């Protein structure tokens, strides 16, 4: 593939804008930790909401979705569509609580909710476990996507791609802090959406595809189009629909879809002007993430089945790419190779934007843990604001290097996705209940982390062995992890002492409006179900429109409208 002068102009222009934003906010970003990691806690809902969407639009996300469509069909996306329930739970039950906690990172929660040395240990351990280890695994998956895109689009080797893509991202992340990330996220989101939508329209009109009619009437494509699996085949609907909807959404901790909120989603909520902006930002993110964004990737995934019906055809098209990178997620960048000059530049820029948005957020989020919850809390409590910001920048560089190295050992986006799900299996219910159930204590959380991690390691090693110790499908591995981990932390909660009454009372008075723990509960439950039904209605309504089923589409959008009106009616009580 050859990029023309116009393509390079668009790409270079985007790099200049990103670096320019970092330079402009540099002096504000280095003032103190609050301004560097939370932008002074004064951000509006629309900027935070777009930033959340941009962050979860990673360079590996289009490839992940396209690969799922090729392997399992459109209904295979229930493996992540199910997290909509998690998102709505955060919107109506937890966003307000996070903002009222008035902390700098979500890990400060531990010493707000729990007491004693065990609470301090938990905070420090989670800072390194999530901020460093878990964060690096996530970024490695994004870097893997960059490697594949870099080879298809530029002919770069893995090392060349990582060097170029990482360097620019690290530089503007170092300069601007969270405010720089938020502003560039806003720009990157619109570039990414324009690029993905325009690319999908162009691709389905390629002579090889023949337009939308030809695409949806193709026999190979029709097998992959249904929204729901065949309910007469339990071997299909159990792993792809039943387990995600019945077990996964409430039991698994996954970045961007944490039960009860957490990670960089919590970071955005904590940076909001007030609780209303926190709730609004999270609601906007949940709608856009699940209902508005996936269809261009799904369309390109379906179209790729016609041109690249198997991984063998992908290998034939890209013979110089290392064989262990030839997986179904490669189909997305492979399809982009058909784009003309100009549009190609926009799409490549959108993928670069997606990469930079996600990586910059994870770098800022991870370094906030290292600085605020480990270094300043345990190593050097008297550290100056400049020392903290300097360490944040150093940790940013180190995490980027480690993530790039790990990406060289991964093969497919779905592999990293499944690994993260398994590591978080069984911890989700704890994060939902810890705000309300007084028996949960630091030992509960430590148990959940250790048990889920050890189980994930056993399953991961077993899968890599030439002669595995046992055979167990991945969805059953997830269920086993959930059952064992949940049982362990619940038992530990029951047989250990809860947090002292004084700490619990102080916590509840701060986040629950003087202990009104279940205030407006019925309104929140109604809003939760309305949000879930409404967003799924928009998702399927858009799909039916693409599938040329206008009556189905109209019905879905009417359902979505009713759900939206219900939420608006109770909006003041919800926020």
VOGU-3710 file (C-alpha; in Angstrom, 3 decimals, decimal comma):
1> xxxxxxxxxx> 0,000/0,000/0,000  1,264/3,435/-0,945  0,296/6,558/0,978  0,095/9,661/-1,230  1,242/13,158/-0,306  -2,254/14,142/0,849  -2,383/11,136/3,194  0,947/12,019/4,757  -0,153/15,657/5,101  -3,227/14,586/7,101
11> xxxxxxxxxx> -1,215/12,270/9,339  1,565/14,785/10,012  -1,020/17,523/10,614  -2,684/15,411/13,256  0,647/14,760/14,987  1,365/18,505/15,041  -2,070/19,282/16,538  -1,643/16,613/19,235  1,788/17,851/20,210  0,559/21,445/20,085
21> xxxxxxxxxx> -2,196/20,678/22,590  0,347/19,085/24,912  2,615/22,137/24,720  -0,272/24,598/25,288  -1,416/22,923/28,504  2,089/22,061/29,706  2,410/24,783/32,316  -1,054/24,180/33,753  -0,455/20,445/33,764  2,680/20,620/35,875
31> xxxxxxxxxx> 1,250/22,886/38,607  0,128/20,090/40,947  -1,118/16,520/41,006  -4,814/17,515/40,837  -4,268/19,567/37,697  -1,999/16,942/36,091  -4,196/13,893/36,802  -7,707/15,430/37,234  -7,596/18,757/35,342  -8,525/20,645/38,494
41> xxxxxxxxxx> -11,810/18,687/38,909  -13,617/21,219/36,727  -14,398/19,387/33,464  -17,838/19,466/31,719  -19,838/16,284/31,031  -19,602/16,493/27,236  -15,791/16,654/27,205  -15,465/13,849/29,746  -18,063/11,700/27,968  -16,381/12,044/24,592
51> xxxxxxxxxx> -13,032/11,292/26,228  -14,416/8,047/27,700  -15,687/6,996/24,265  -12,434/7,965/22,565  -10,397/6,023/25,096  -12,398/2,828/24,601  -12,106/3,307/20,822  -8,664/1,746/20,857  -6,631/0,785/17,812  -7,386/-2,860/18,597
61> xxxxxxxxxx> -11,166/-2,387/19,004  -12,149/-2,359/15,288  -9,977/-5,430/14,706  -11,450/-7,160/17,752  -15,025/-6,540/16,569  -14,251/-7,511/12,957  -12,535/-10,687/14,172  -15,525/-11,582/16,375  -17,893/-11,076/13,416  -15,757/-13,295/11,176
71> xxxxxxxxxx> -15,456/-16,053/13,787  -18,857/-16,070/15,495  -21,088/-13,662/13,623  -22,625/-10,349/14,718  -24,157/-12,051/17,767  -20,628/-12,885/18,948  -20,443/-9,267/20,099  -22,633/-10,114/23,085  -19,326/-10,947/24,768  -18,919/-7,168/25,169
81> xxxxxxxxxx> -22,460/-5,902/24,485  -23,396/-7,526/27,789  -21,259/-4,936/29,577  -23,964/-2,376/28,771  -25,677/-3,541/31,974  -22,460/-2,785/33,868  -22,297/0,660/32,286  -25,869/1,574/33,181  -25,322/0,342/36,725  -22,421/2,780/36,995
91> xxxxxxxxxx> -24,437/5,641/35,495  -27,416/5,521/37,847  -26,014/3,974/41,022  -22,335/4,879/41,282  -21,325/7,945/39,213  -22,845/10,311/41,774  -21,165/8,437/44,628  -17,733/8,609/43,000  -17,934/12,365/42,481  -19,174/12,942/46,042
101> xxxxxxxxxx> -16,195/10,984/47,409  -13,983/13,889/46,199  -10,839/11,755/45,930  -7,972/11,994/43,426  -7,882/8,368/42,245  -10,343/5,536/42,734  -7,712/3,737/44,840  -8,068/6,381/47,543  -11,455/4,759/48,053  -9,770/1,994/50,053
111> xxxxxxxxxx> -8,666/4,271/52,871  -11,983/6,107/52,754  -14,102/2,933/53,009  -11,771/0,673/55,040  -9,523/1,229/58,033  -6,181/0,054/59,409  -2,950/-1,235/57,886  -4,798/-3,713/55,693  -6,552/-0,813/53,910  -3,223/0,914/53,311
121> xxxxxxxxxx> -1,646/-2,305/52,034  -4,567/-2,874/49,675  -4,252/0,615/48,243  -0,512/0,225/47,611  -0,859/-3,271/46,183  -3,675/-2,274/43,825  -1,637/0,725/42,687  1,053/-1,582/41,334  -1,268/-4,446/40,337  -3,667/-2,267/38,313
131> xxxxxxxxxx> -1,519/0,746/37,519  1,456/-1,252/36,324  0,774/-4,950/35,643  -2,863/-4,844/34,490  -2,358/-1,568/32,665  0,610/-2,897/30,736  -1,373/-5,962/29,593  -4,136/-3,664/28,286  -1,703/-1,398/26,446  0,121/-4,407/24,995
141> xxxxxxxxxx> -3,103/-5,471/23,278  -3,432/-1,986/21,769  0,212/-2,060/20,659  -0,405/-5,431/18,995  -3,113/-3,817/16,862  -0,711/-0,995/15,996  1,854/-3,567/14,809  -0,652/-5,109/12,397  -1,925/-1,739/11,172  1,627/-0,461/10,776
151> xxxxxxxxxx> 2,590/-3,421/8,598  -0,513/-3,266/6,400  -0,561/0,515/6,009  3,128/1,415/5,996  5,046/-1,833/5,531  6,709/-1,229/8,911  8,254/-3,954/11,011  6,881/-4,490/14,514  9,738/-2,540/16,095  9,413/0,368/13,658
161> xxxxxxxxxx> 5,688/0,682/14,340  6,139/0,601/18,109  8,929/3,175/18,004  7,027/5,712/15,896  3,577/5,300/17,462  4,780/5,207/21,054  7,166/8,155/20,824  4,580/10,761/19,775  2,002/9,479/22,265  4,423/9,528/25,170
171> xxxxxxxxxx> 5,620/13,042/24,371  2,197/14,724/24,410  1,077/12,610/27,384  4,128/13,798/29,326  3,471/17,426/28,500  -0,250/17,922/29,025  -1,428/15,559/31,752  -5,138/14,696/31,829  -6,279/18,029/30,385  -4,090/17,487/27,327
181> xxxxxxxxxx> -5,458/13,947/27,024  -9,084/15,165/27,263  -8,670/17,844/24,589  -6,869/15,546/22,157  -9,441/12,821/22,908  -12,162/15,224/21,755  -10,387/15,824/18,451  -9,450/12,169/18,037  -13,005/10,933/18,611  -14,464/12,881/15,695
191> xxxxxxxxxx> -11,592/11,967/13,391  -11,990/8,310/14,342  -15,774/8,291/13,811  -15,614/10,117/10,473  -12,860/7,760/9,321  -14,632/4,541/10,323  -18,053/5,551/8,912  -16,661/6,875/5,635  -14,443/3,799/5,230  -17,368/1,415/5,767
201> xxxxxxxxxx> -19,460/3,246/3,136  -16,617/3,159/0,612  -15,756/-0,496/1,253  -19,275/-1,877/0,790  -19,401/-0,069/-2,570  -16,221/-1,712/-3,840  -16,747/-3,745/-7,053  -15,692/-6,858/-5,113  -18,577/-6,269/-2,646  -21,163/-4,720/-4,977
211> xxxxxxxxxx> -23,000/-2,436/-2,569  -25,136/-2,897/0,513  -27,747/-5,074/-1,227  -25,102/-7,470/-2,491  -23,425/-7,574/0,926  -26,514/-8,478/2,971  -27,662/-10,990/0,337  -24,343/-12,813/0,169  -24,806/-16,368/1,529  -21,567/-16,363/3,535
221> xxxxxxxxxx> -22,417/-12,983/5,053  -26,033/-13,902/5,880  -24,811/-16,696/8,138  -23,003/-14,067/10,240  -25,712/-11,352/10,319  -28,207/-12,375/13,076  -28,228/-10,384/16,332  -28,936/-13,530/18,342  -27,518/-17,069/18,067  -29,551/-20,152/17,168
231> xxxxxxxxxx> -31,358/-21,098/20,393  -31,509/-24,736/19,313  -27,723/-24,922/19,597  -26,569/-24,632/23,233  -22,942/-24,995/22,143  -23,408/-21,604/20,446  -25,808/-19,596/22,624  -24,363/-20,647/25,988  -20,867/-19,161/25,491  -21,905/-16,256/23,259
241> xxxxxxxxxx> -25,118/-15,059/24,928  -26,093/-16,867/28,114  -22,772/-16,619/29,972  -22,208/-12,919/29,097  -25,757/-11,881/30,096  -26,229/-14,196/33,080  -22,747/-14,187/34,600  -20,123/-12,006/32,974  -21,534/-8,474/33,235  -21,852/-8,418/37,050
251> xxxxxxxxxx> -19,005/-10,759/37,987  -16,050/-9,642/35,869  -13,830/-6,601/36,276  -12,846/-5,314/32,829  -11,226/-1,936/32,010  -13,852/0,551/30,875  -16,669/-1,713/32,108  -15,869/-2,064/35,785  -18,896/-3,060/37,916  -19,574/0,024/40,018
261> xxxxxxxxxx> -17,107/2,079/38,010  -13,348/2,332/38,387  -10,111/2,931/36,509  -10,063/5,667/33,899  -13,891/5,850/33,921  -13,739/6,767/37,616  -10,888/9,169/36,844  -13,182/11,033/34,427  -16,051/11,083/36,942  -13,719/12,450/39,617
271> xxxxxxxxxx> -12,576/15,190/37,208  -16,168/16,391/36,608  -17,417/19,826/37,736  -20,001/18,214/39,986  -22,092/15,065/40,435  -24,541/16,003/37,651  -21,701/16,318/35,163  -20,295/12,992/36,377  -23,607/11,209/35,755  -24,133/12,973/32,411
281> xxxxxxxxxx> -20,655/12,103/31,170  -21,048/8,439/32,050  -24,507/8,237/30,443  -23,249/9,811/27,213  -20,326/7,387/27,155  -22,556/4,350/27,688  -24,936/5,327/24,869  -22,197/6,188/22,380  -19,990/3,222/23,237  -22,638/0,534/22,791
291> xxxxxxxxxx> -25,220/2,031/20,422  -23,549/4,534/18,093  -20,071/3,262/17,407  -19,928/-0,485/16,562  -21,727/-0,690/13,208  -18,963/0,592/10,876  -16,627/-2,079/12,301  -19,309/-4,764/11,991  -19,977/-3,805/8,357  -16,284/-3,970/7,478
301> xxxxxxxxxx> -15,999/-7,310/9,292  -18,901/-8,691/7,225  -17,429/-7,300/3,997  -14,057/-8,876/4,759  -15,666/-12,342/4,654  -16,197/-11,897/0,913  -12,674/-10,722/0,100  -10,742/-12,668/2,759  -12,883/-15,732/3,562  -10,162/-17,355/5,696
311> xxxxxxxxxx> -6,914/-16,603/7,513  -5,137/-18,452/4,688  -6,299/-15,735/2,290  -4,967/-13,104/4,692  -1,605/-14,895/4,807  -1,517/-14,942/1,016  -2,271/-11,206/0,863  0,428/-10,302/3,435  3,191/-12,913/3,072  5,866/-10,772/4,734
321> xxxxxxxxxx> 3,959/-10,438/8,029  5,033/-12,858/10,772  2,657/-15,865/10,701  1,759/-15,634/14,375  0,158/-12,226/13,677  -2,116/-13,672/10,953  -5,444/-13,882/12,769  -8,982/-12,754/11,950  -8,459/-9,343/13,561  -6,012/-8,569/10,721
331> xxxxxxxxxx> -9,022/-8,422/8,355  -9,931/-4,880/9,472  -6,662/-3,163/8,482  -6,495/-5,467/5,429  -9,823/-4,080/4,176  -8,570/-0,533/4,620  -5,872/-1,220/2,017  -8,601/-0,760/-0,650  -9,213/2,879/0,281  -8,225/5,708/-2,091
341> xxxxxxxxxx> -5,812/8,510/-1,321  -7,287/11,180/0,943  -9,808/8,847/2,526  -6,937/6,502/3,303  -5,142/9,348/5,068  -8,233/10,162/7,147  -8,743/6,511/8,140  -5,078/5,939/8,957  -5,157/9,154/10,994  -8,302/7,891/12,763
351> xxxxxxxxxx> -6,560/4,642/13,696  -3,522/6,533/14,909  -5,892/8,779/16,878  -7,576/5,731/18,395  -4,208/4,304/19,408  -2,976/7,569/20,893  -6,224/8,255/22,757  -6,258/4,880/24,491  -2,548/4,710/25,250  -2,367/8,285/26,562
361> xxxxxxxxxx> -5,306/7,666/28,891  -3,825/4,454/30,250  -0,447/6,085/30,727  -1,951/9,003/32,653  -4,259/6,735/34,660  -1,530/4,199/35,481  1,004/6,837/36,461  -1,614/8,491/38,720  -1,750/5,211/40,671  2,020/4,924/40,867
371> xxxxxxxxxx> 2,435/8,517/42,044  -0,595/9,158/44,239  -1,327/5,712/45,651  2,143/4,209/45,960  4,976/6,742/45,905  3,331/9,691/47,697  1,459/7,421/50,104  4,205/4,963/51,101  7,632/5,896/49,701  7,842/9,674/50,107
381> xxxxxxxxxx> 4,786/11,241/51,810  6,587/14,614/51,916  7,195/14,716/48,155  6,632/18,107/46,539  4,089/18,590/43,755  6,932/18,919/41,217  8,481/15,661/42,383  5,159/13,862/42,008  4,550/15,178/38,506  8,155/14,306/37,546
391> xxxxxxxxxx> 7,695/10,733/38,766  4,409/10,559/36,857  6,293/11,364/33,672  9,051/8,845/34,400  6,547/6,067/35,106  4,748/6,978/31,878  7,868/6,238/29,834  8,638/2,979/31,665  5,084/1,619/31,272  5,096/2,422/27,564
401> xxxxxxxxxx> 8,342/0,492/27,070  7,070/-2,552/28,963  3,758/-2,578/27,084  5,539/-2,395/23,733  7,778/-5,330/24,663  4,859/-7,476/25,851  2,927/-6,830/22,623  5,580/-8,767/20,712  4,485/-11,955/22,522  0,744/-11,634/21,798
411> xxxxxxxxxx> -0,974/-12,910/18,660  -4,591/-11,681/18,517  -6,767/-8,980/20,100  -9,285/-11,594/21,293  -6,491/-13,400/23,165  -5,714/-10,298/25,234  -9,448/-9,646/25,743  -10,068/-13,177/27,059  -7,018/-12,993/29,346  -8,243/-9,750/30,935
421> xxxxxxxxxx> -11,728/-11,204/31,426  -10,301/-14,259/33,172  -8,047/-12,196/35,450  -11,054/-10,131/36,559  -13,468/-13,089/36,836  -15,252/-13,254/40,189  -14,246/-9,801/41,431  -17,140/-7,811/39,907  -19,802/-8,511/42,526  -17,428/-7,355/45,249
431> xxxxxxxxxx> -17,008/-3,953/43,559  -20,795/-3,621/43,288  -21,517/-4,537/46,922  -18,609/-2,898/48,748  -20,427/0,453/48,802  -23,396/-1,137/50,606  -22,412/-4,355/52,443  -20,535/-3,545/55,637  -18,962/-7,036/55,905  -16,694/-6,465/52,893
441> xxxxxxxxxx> -13,204/-5,485/54,060  -9,647/-5,264/52,677  -9,125/-9,003/53,126  -12,147/-9,616/50,883  -10,550/-7,601/48,079  -7,090/-9,092/48,539  -8,589/-12,590/48,406  -10,582/-11,798/45,266  -7,533/-10,401/43,467  -5,170/-13,223/44,362
451> xxxxxxxxxx> -7,594/-16,081/43,702  -8,803/-14,714/40,338  -5,232/-14,038/39,234  -3,971/-17,508/40,197  -6,876/-19,186/38,400  -6,212/-17,084/35,289  -2,517/-18,042/35,354  -3,363/-21,757/35,602  -5,759/-21,551/32,639  -3,318/-19,434/30,591
461> xxxxxxxxxx> -0,375/-21,792/31,142  -2,575/-24,824/30,445  -3,659/-23,335/27,098  -0,052/-22,755/26,030  1,125/-26,318/26,795  1,587/-28,768/23,913  -0,078/-31,408/26,092  -2,605/-29,526/28,286  -3,380/-30,853/31,762  -7,119/-30,588/31,037
471> xxxxxxxxxx> -9,589/-29,477/28,363  -12,140/-26,810/29,304  -13,845/-24,306/26,989  -13,021/-20,650/27,646  -16,572/-19,739/28,745  -16,565/-22,549/31,300  -13,156/-21,358/32,485  -14,748/-17,966/33,106  -17,648/-19,496/35,055  -15,270/-21,648/37,126
481> xxxxxxxxxx> -13,187/-18,567/37,912  -16,296/-16,611/38,941  -17,629/-19,382/41,213  -14,332/-20,112/42,976  -13,282/-16,474/43,382  -16,709/-15,263/44,554  -17,008/-18,120/47,037  -13,570/-17,376/48,471  -14,033/-13,640/49,002  -17,556/-14,042/50,420
491> xxxxxxxxxx> -16,301/-16,601/52,965  -13,389/-14,338/53,907  -15,859/-11,441/54,362  -17,988/-13,514/56,717  -15,094/-14,866/58,803  -13,054/-11,676/59,207  -13,814/-8,454/61,032  -15,603/-5,696/59,117  -14,254/-2,175/59,019  -14,710/-0,279/62,291
501> xxxxxxxxxx> -18,049/1,469/62,759  -16,582/4,984/62,933  -14,909/4,669/59,509  -18,059/3,180/57,958  -20,226/5,940/59,370  -17,903/8,659/58,108  -17,808/7,027/54,648  -21,595/6,760/54,390  -22,150/10,328/55,540  -19,806/11,553/52,823
511> xxxxxxxxxx> -21,101/9,608/49,815  -24,730/8,859/50,731  -25,976/12,266/51,861  -25,842/11,692/55,625  -26,476/7,977/55,394  -29,392/7,964/52,897  -28,005/4,837/51,330  -31,122/3,742/49,447  -32,570/7,147/48,584  -34,611/7,153/45,319
521> xxxxxxxxxx> -33,785/3,479/44,808  -36,973/2,766/42,838  -36,196/5,621/40,429  -32,684/4,327/39,898  -33,900/0,802/39,171  -36,439/2,126/36,649  -33,797/4,337/35,017  -31,364/1,396/34,885  -33,785/-0,848/33,004  -34,920/2,019/30,772
531> xxxxxxxxxx> -31,298/2,797/29,913  -30,443/-0,812/29,111  -33,552/-1,392/26,937  -33,184/2,006/25,248  -29,548/1,578/24,245  -30,090/-1,960/22,967  -33,071/-0,597/21,004  -30,841/2,044/19,343  -28,171/-0,591/18,611  -30,619/-3,015/16,985
541> xxxxxxxxxx> -32,647/-0,237/15,341  -29,491/0,925/13,551  -28,727/-2,657/12,574  -32,204/-3,244/11,184  -31,864/-0,024/9,174  -28,643/-1,352/7,644  -30,271/-4,750/7,064  -33,070/-2,917/5,193  -35,833/-3,827/7,652  -37,459/-0,396/8,209
551> xxxxxxxxxx> -40,466/-1,582/10,265  -38,215/-3,373/12,776  -35,984/-0,281/12,886  -38,876/2,129/13,566  -40,202/-0,068/16,385  -36,760/-0,155/18,011  -36,317/3,617/17,805  -39,789/4,219/19,276  -38,877/1,962/22,213  -35,661/3,928/22,645
561> xxxxxxxxxx> -37,619/7,209/22,633  -39,979/6,011/25,374  -37,024/4,855/27,486  -35,324/8,220/27,029  -38,434/10,096/28,154  -38,638/7,962/31,309  -35,032/8,820/32,200  -35,602/12,533/31,534  -38,665/12,536/33,793  -36,609/11,432/36,808
571> xxxxx> -33,308/13,116/35,838  -33,257/15,610/38,730  -33,896/12,876/41,291  -31,213/10,687/39,710  -28,512/13,350/39,896
//
